[in-house]
Amino acid sequence: DELMLKSFQLGKQQKPKTLIFDMDETLVAAKFEGHIPAKFEPTFKFMFKQCEIQVRLRPYVIDCLEKLASIYEILVFTAGEQEYADHILDYIDPDRKLFTRRLYRHDCIQVDQFFVKDLDIILDRDKRNIIIVDNSIVSFAFDLDNGVHINSYFGVEPDDKEMLFLYSFLEEVAGQTDVRKNIQEAFRLSYLQSTILH
């Protein structure tokens, strides 16, 4: 069973709630050489497989992550390859103080051409206490009531304040018994899915 092969334990829970962030188009915008938009101003660049990648951090991202790390246990879960993702995550979190764990493409469950982040792989956490933030709803398709959808960040938005809106929502939800109730009320994704599919 693919799920069991990928599963793991986080160990002692440092904070009451676990917060999982996607990376690309959620925390950063990364552009490959030859595909860089005119108004793109990179925060940093790195070489990957003979190709220069330019990365722009989403506004307020470091500030928000630092504040959230005092309330939540934070993981990052990307559908990107580890070798590529670590360049970016090492820049955001060089001392590994923000993210307690990094998960990559090989931790996803592949469904057709999609990479789904199945929260069931975390064996020692209750889903009442897990939130996943991602710009792609497909990424948390198995756990819609745990998913907080964030608008995609492409690095050319004039005034992106998504992290600030997200922070106020997450700060509020941190004290709740079951995060899924708040997420259902705020985002209604599972409700929408049931009305679209049935």
N, C-alpha and C positions, 0 to 999 in steps of 0.2 A: 504494500500500500504506500503510494507516493507520499501521502501525508505523514505517515509514521516515520518514514525515512528522513523527512525534513524537520521533524519535530525536535524541540529542545526545551530546556528549563532555564529560566532566568535566575533562579536562586532567590535568596532572601529579598523580599520586596522592600525597597528603600522608601518609597512613597506610596500612598494609598491608591494612586491611579497611574496607569501606564499610557503614555502618549506616543503614538507612532507617526513619524513624518515620512512622506514620500520626499524624494530629492528633486528630480528634474521637473521644471515648470511649477514646482511648489516652493522650494527654498531658493532655487537658482534658475537662471536661464543659461543653457550652455549651447554654443553654436560652433559647428565644425567649419574649418577653413573652406572658403568658397560658398558658404551659406550664411554670411554675416550681414544682417540688415544694416541699412545706412546709419540709423541713429543709435546703433548698439555701442555702448561704452563699457568695455569689460572691466571687471574688478581685478581679475588676474587671468593669466593664460598658462597653458601647459601643453607639452607634446604628448601625443598618444598615438602609437602605431604610425609614426611618420606624418602625423597630421596635427596641426596646431588647433587647440580647442580654446575658445574664449568664453569665459564665464562671468556672468554678472549676478551678484547677490541680490536677492529681492530686498527692496527697502525695508528697513527695521528688523531684518531677519535675525541678526546676531543679538540685538537688544532683547527681542521677544524670546528667543531660545534661552538666553541667560536667565530671564525672569521666570520662564516656564519651568526651567530646571530646578527651581527652588520649590515648585509645587508638584511636579510630575517626575516620574521615572521616564526618560525619553529614549526612544529607539528610532533609528532611521531605517526605512525599508524601501529600497529602490529596485526597480526592474532592470537597472543598469548592471553591466558586468563589474565585478569587484575591482579589477585593476583600474578601470576608468573612474568608478565612483570614489575610490579611496583618495585620488588626487584632490577631488572637490571636498570631500569630508575632512581630509587633513587640513585643508585651508580654513574651513568653518570651525573645526574643533581640533586644533593642533595638540592640545594637552589631553584630549579625550575626557573632558569634564562634562560636556553637554549630553553626549549620546552614550548610554550604558551598553548599547549593542548595535552593531551594524548588520543589516540583512540585505542580500543582493538578489540578482536574477536567479541564481541557483537555489534560492530559498522560496521562490515563487512556485505556484502550481500552473503549468502551462495548459491553457484551454484554447485550442485552435492557435491563432496567432497572438493571443493575449496572455499576459502574465498576471495571474491573480495572486493577491497577498492574502492567504488564508490564515485568519487569526487562530484557528485551531492548532497550528503548529506550536503555539506557546502553551505548554502543558500545565505550567504552574501559575496561571493567572486566570481570573474569572472575567468573562466578557462584560459583566456589569461595570468593570473597572478599566476597560480598554477603549481608547479612542484612536482612530486612524484618520489622518488628514492627508488628502490626496486630490489632485486636480482631475483625476480620471475615476469616474464612478465604477468602471469595469474592474479597476484594481481592487476594490473592496466589495465586489458583487456578491460574495458569499456572506458578507457581514454588513448589510446595508444600514442596520441600526447602530452600528459602531462607527460609521463613516461620516466624517465632516468634509463636505466637498468645498474646495477652494478654487477660485478662478485661476486659470492657467496664467503663468507669468512668462512672457517672451522676451523681457529685457528692454522693450521699447515703449512700455506704457508710461505716459507722462507723469502720473501721480498715483502710484500703486500703494494703497493703504490696507490691502487685504490682511497683512500680518497683524495690524492693529485691531481690526474687527475680530479676527480670529482670537487674539489674545483676550479680549474682553469676554468672548463667549467661553473660552476654556477656563478662565479664571473663575467664572460663575459656576461652571459644571463640576469643577474640581471637588466641591464639597458634597455632591449628590450621592445618594446610595447607589443608583443605577444610571449610568451616563446615557444608556440607550433611550430612556424616557425623554430626556432633554433633547437628544439628537432627533428623535422621531418628531417631536413638536417643532423643532427649529427647521428641519430639512425635509421631513415627510417623504423620504426616498422610498422606503419600503411600501408606504401607502400608495405612492405614485406607481411603483412597479406592479402592485397587485391590481390597480385599476387599468394599467396599460395591457397587462398580460392576460387578464381574465375577462 
